[in-house]
């Protein structure tokens, strides 16, 4: 058996360097209280990482506001950790911050598509009042601007959502 000193230099707790400048999602397994350096601290443990997060006042307030004061209610909640420069003892150092991901939204689009009927757009019954608009014939006759007018125009499309909000290995 090889005894490596470097294995005994590893922290049980997450630090900003562990994220390599990225943000990561974590699923809370449980919360414990430990005495660290004479102060009682809350430690958040995760299902998808061996290391825990020591809660400072800022991160404690974020989690308390989102999930309530009773830490038992934090179990199975998803959080995002990211690193940023923070002031500690008068110096700027990398620190960890917690963010709560937005809840998944159900699609607000109607289940069926718009129907064209005799030159008018209508919505199928059951999706609110029927809207009738005459089909615009002007759009077919619209002239395209000369190519030199398009030189300063940049086309962009909104970022595509992969639908996979859980990009880290989290047991759900």
Buried (B, 14 or more C-beta within 10 A) or exposed (E): EEEEEEEEEEEEBBBBEBBEEEEBBBBBBBBEEEEEEEEEBBBBBBBBBEBBBBBBEEBBEBBBEEBEEEBEEBEEBBBBBBBEEBEEEEEEEBBBBBBBEEEEEEEEEEEEEEEEEEEEBBBEEEEEEEEEEEEEEEEEEEEEEEEEEEEEEEEEEEEEEEEEEEEBEBEE
